[in-house]
Amino acid sequence: SQADVAAIAAAMQSGKLRGEDAGTAGTAKANKLPVLSGTRVLVADDNPVNREVIAEVLRQLDVVFDLVEDGSRAITQWRREHYDLVLMDCSMPVMDGLEATRRIRQEEVDTRRARTPIVALTALIEGGNNAGSWQDAGMDMLVTKPFAIAQIAEAIQSLTADAAEKLSTTQDDEMQ
């Protein structure tokens, strides 16, 4: 229900809801979240509750976002729109996030499209069976579920700032 989603989002913001691996990353800053107005984010997650939770988090960060249910739809939506960042669940039906990321990365190369930062969202532990698979697929960062709202804010802020800096450097190089 909406009340459950709001309660989960409030717990995330307070830092009370986070995975063991999240440690204290960002929780001290939870009260000083960045304003990310105008940032465009695509979210791919097959779980409707997860989509609602992430939607609430992104609303609190003033982010413009679209939600899809699987990797195949993520690729289709990514082709249609420009996104500053993608939050991609690793384990989804139809096409998982790892394969979707591989295909996006290949298409970026083939079409010379600027690289879109992709954050792996997973409940899997980094040291488990799939350790490193998110990096091998071309994802830029890993955030484990459950996460603190500040972790999502930090990921968006750091990766979109990195992308903007690289774009600026590339444009400067092209002008010379």
N, C-alpha and C positions, 0 to 999 in steps of 0.2 A: 504494500500500500504506500501511498504518498507519505503518510506519517512515518512509516518505517524508513523510507529513503531519507527523509529529513532528519530523523534521529541518527541514522548512520553517518550522514554528512556532518552533522554537528559533532559527533564523536570523533570523526576524522579530523575536523578542524582543531579540536582540542588536543589532538595527539593521543587520545585514549584508544583509538582503533588503528592499529598498525601491526604488520607482521614482525616476527622476531628479527628478521634480517634487516628491517627498516631501521632498527636501532633508534637513535635520536636524530637521524637525518631530517633536518627541516622542522622538527616539532617545536624547537625553541622559537622559531620564526613564525609559527602558525598565526599569531595575532598580527603580524606585519606582512600579510600576503601582498605580492605585487599586483598591480592593476595591469592586466594584459589586454585591455580594450583593443578590439580590431584584429587580434590574433585569430587566425582561422585554423581550426583543428578538426581532423577527421578521426572518429573513434570507431574501431571495429572490435566488437565483442558479441559473442553468441548468447550470452546470458542476459535476459531482460532486466534483472535486478542490478547487475553490474553496470549496464548501460544507464539506468536511472541514477545510480550513485555517481557515475562519472559525469553525467549531465548536470547534476546538482553542483558538483565540484566546479565544473567549467562555468556554470552560471555565476557562482560566487567569485570567480576570477574574471568575470566579464568577457569571456571568450566566445567567439562565434563558432559553432560546431555543427557537424552532421554526424549521425549515428547510422552504422550498418551492422548486419548480423554475421557476416562471414568475409573471408579473404577475397573471394571472387567479387563480391559487391564492393569491397574496399577498393579494388583495382578500378572497377567501373566508375565509382564516384571520384577517385583520385584523378582519373583521366578527364572528367567533366569540369572539375573545379581546381583552383589553385589553393593549396593548403600550406600553411607555415610549418605544420607538424602533423604526424599521424601517431595516434595511440593505438597499438595493435596487440590484441590478445594473441598469444602464441598457439593456443589449442582451440580450434573451432571446426565445426563440420563444414562440408562442401570443399573449402580450401582453408588450411590453417594459416596463421599469420606469418610463419616462416616462409612458406612457399609464396604467399602474396608479396612479401618483402623482396624475395629473390626476383620475382617477375617485375616489380616496380623498379628495382635497381637496374635490371637489364633494359627495360624500356627507357629509363633515364639516359642510359648510355646510347641506345639505338637512336633516340630522338634528340639527343643533346639537351634534354630538359634538365634544369637545375635540380640538384639533389634535395629531396625532401627529408628532413630528419624524421626518423621512425623510432618510437619508444616501444620496447617490448613490455607488455603487461602480462605477468604470469604468476600463478600460485606455486609454480615449481621452484624448488630451491636451486640456487646457482650451482651447488656442488653435486646435484643429482645426475640422473642419466642424460639429461639434455644440456649439461653444462657447456657453455660456449656456443651452442647451436644458434642462439639469437645473434651473436656476433658473426658467425659464419654466414648467416642469411643476409647480413648487411644492415642489421638494426644498430642504432647509435647509442642506445642506453637501455638499461633494464630497471624496471620498477616492479617489485613483488607485491602481490595482493595478499592480504589487504594492505593498503597504503595510507599514509597520512596526506592530507590535502596539500601540505607544504611540499611534499615530494613531487607531486604533479606540477605544482607551481614552479618549483626549481627546474624540473626537467624542461618545461615549456620555455621558461625564461632563458636558461642557459643554451639550449639547442637553437632557439630562434635567434638569439643574439649571435651565436657562432655562425649561423647561416647568413645573417645580414652582413656580418663582417667579411665572410668569404665572398659574397656577391659584390660588395663594395670594392674589395681588392681586385677581383676579376674585372670589374668595369674599369677601374683605374688602369690596369694593365692593358686593356683593350684600347684605351684612349691614347696610350703612349706609342 
